[in-house]
Amino acid sequence: MNTELRTSVSLFVFLLLAVLNSSAQDYYYTQCDSFKIDDTFKVVERDEAEARRSFSERTFVYCSPDSTHNAVGFVNFNTSLTTLELISHVKKDSFIFNSSRPNEYRYKYHFSNWKKINFRGGFGYVKETDLADDYNEEGQFLLQKKINGFNGTEIQLKAISSEPNSKKSLSSIGLPYMHGYRIRICHENGLANSGLLIAYETFRQSCPGASNTTLIILNETGFKKIISNFSTGEAGTFDSETVYYPIRLADGAIKLIPGDYIIYNGMDFEKVDLNKIEGYPYPEQIGVPIERLIVKTRSFTENILDENDVVQLKDDNYSYKVKVINEEPFFYEWNGEELIELGSNYYLNQLDSVINLALDSTNTEIPLKQSESPTEFNYPSSEKTENSTSITPFTSGLIGFIIGGLVVGIILLFAFRFNTSRLASSNFTIL
């Protein structure tokens, strides 16, 4: 009898502890509140602690994964934190959808991810959006992928100041984001008086495929976006831009290298030797040193239509019959602070022709009298003779002023009409 009683008591205690333990596991307790673990509150534990850095200028720490509580403290930008677990919290707020129907409600959902951290000898909670996703030790900057609601996602970079006691970021820059990205520090930068070259690429992994490459300079003043290019294509059609950037090779020579190759150089999955890439031939006629020159080219396709204005398909693979248009290359000059657009090769050639024509017009040769020698030149007298032409200094100045005005007017006219006539000199190829 006693044995049966002891067995019954033991079984009762076991069941009671099991119920209490199960009830405790249904709730998540913090220093200031508790949450029921369900579909709106999930905890993802990690086997090992994760080191993260604060991205916001001030990252506030809370006693609970709920920002309605007062913050218990904060950490400055670029503070190293030890994160322990991830908490996903969804809060549902009801609101009246139609004032004429007060009994009909709609719900607004607030999603937030939190990280539990070690803080001041205990624990605290910080928002995931206040932490950096990556720390680039080589370039000394932090990276964060930021979701801007309906405006899409962007990549943000924040530069770390070289001052040891600085508690703020040096500079920040926002970059476009599609489905993925690559980023690389390039130590072969050949652009004069610039800084550390950062090559960034984002790409689209669904049709139509697309990519965007941005070249950025980081120096003691912060980030500076130099230039970017965009390319897309599908089913035989494409619109592709290429930026050629000055890169210093192993032998010290500088070559204009496509931005895409700068990205892939040094990556394990893509072996690229910059010394063997042909690059863009240096255009000496531009008159800009190669270490200050950047070139952008563009090629795109236009569909060929039949007599019924219907797009012609090239084959059974639904590749379109197109014509390829190669625009004139665009030239840019870096002056140490900003990139100056010079124009296309066609535009610069036309501009040079106008300037040379004006200079030839103003270079009026005044004939000498037979009694004068070239080494003893004197202005001719105001008397007109059959063998000489007399031009007074006033008349010469007036002519120069008028022609100079015409030159400026023609230059401005070319600049104004340039955007509408860029395709005038394009080359067409039928595929």
Buried (B, 14 or more C-beta within 10 A) or exposed (E): EEEEEEEEEEEEEEEEEEEEEEEEEEEBEBEEEEBEEEEBBBBEEEEEBBEBBBBBBBBBBBBBBBBEBEBBEBBBBBBEBEBBBBBBBEBEEEEEEEEEEEEEEEEEEEEBBBBBBEBEEEBBBBBBBBBBBBBBEEBBBBBBEBEEEEEEBBBBBBBBBEEEEEEEBBBBBEBBBBEEBBBBBBEBBBBBEBBBBBBBBBBBEEEEBBBBBBBBBBBEEBBBBBBBBBBBBEBBBBBBBBBBBBBBBEEEEBBBBBBBBBBBBBEEEEEBEBEEBEBBEBBEEBEBEBBBBBBBBBBBBEBBEEEEEEEEBBEEEEBBBBEBBEBBBBBBBBEEEEBEEBBBBBBBEBBEEBEEBBEEBBEEEEEBEEEEEEEEEEEBEEEEEEEBEBEEEEEBEEBBEEBEEBBEEBBEEBEEEBEEEBEEBBEEEEE
